[in-house]
Amino acid sequence: MNRGPLIPGVNEFDRPKKGIPRWLGVFLSLTVISLGIFTLWGFVAGGGPFSFLGEVEEQLQPTGYRPTVEPNVIQVLVALPKEGACPTNTFDITATETPETITTAVNLIRPRSNSCPADQLTDEIWLDLTLTQPLDDRIITRNIDGQDLPQIR
């Protein structure tokens, strides 16, 4: 009687290997490396899935407003920073509304490495602001210093 394995080359009596499988270690290593690369990409270049790490936010100063044909929409005039703004920059305009006043705040969100040319045709830009209630006779103020904004026609 033969006492060897039933299938030549395979030992049926070998116990399973202990520890984590090799593929799991490779998968976890690749995941950690990818996360590190994406984080670095977001911080340095301001792009990719972690782009918020590479962005800076600068508060801008509204200088006036004008009503539009829509009763719930006004346009706010904002003074741009001296280095200007790129077409890829984002303007975040918010309003805090009460029955008597509308307080506006404008932020410019741009990458840390802002590399667009500073050749700007204008020092100001009009931004649309949608209100929850019509403008009516409410006073519009700046969030920075509480100054009333003049209406510009």
KAWOFEN-V568280 format. One record per backbone hydrogen bond with DSSP energy under -1.0 kcal/mol. CO is the residue of the C=O (numbers start at 1). NH is the residue of the N-H. If there is no record, write none. Layout:
co=CO nh=NH
co=CO nh=NH
This chain:
co=7 nh=10
co=11 nh=14
co=21 nh=25
co=22 nh=26
co=23 nh=27
co=24 nh=28
co=25 nh=29
co=26 nh=30
co=27 nh=31
co=28 nh=32
co=29 nh=33
co=30 nh=34
co=31 nh=35
co=32 nh=36
co=33 nh=37
co=34 nh=38
co=35 nh=39
co=36 nh=40
co=37 nh=41
co=38 nh=42
co=39 nh=43
co=40 nh=44
co=41 nh=45
co=48 nh=51
co=50 nh=53
co=51 nh=54
co=54 nh=112
co=56 nh=110
co=58 nh=108
co=61 nh=79
co=64 nh=77
co=65 nh=152
co=66 nh=75
co=70 nh=73
co=71 nh=135
co=72 nh=131
co=73 nh=68
co=74 nh=129
co=75 nh=66
co=76 nh=127
co=77 nh=63
co=77 nh=64
co=78 nh=125
co=81 nh=84
co=86 nh=89
co=90 nh=109
co=92 nh=107
co=94 nh=105
co=96 nh=103
co=100 nh=139
co=101 nh=98
co=102 nh=141
co=103 nh=96
co=104 nh=143
co=105 nh=94
co=106 nh=60
co=107 nh=92
co=108 nh=58
co=109 nh=90
co=110 nh=56
co=112 nh=114
co=118 nh=120
co=123 nh=80
co=125 nh=78
co=127 nh=76
co=129 nh=74
co=135 nh=138
co=139 nh=102
co=140 nh=149
co=141 nh=104
co=142 nh=146
co=147 nh=142
co=150 nh=65
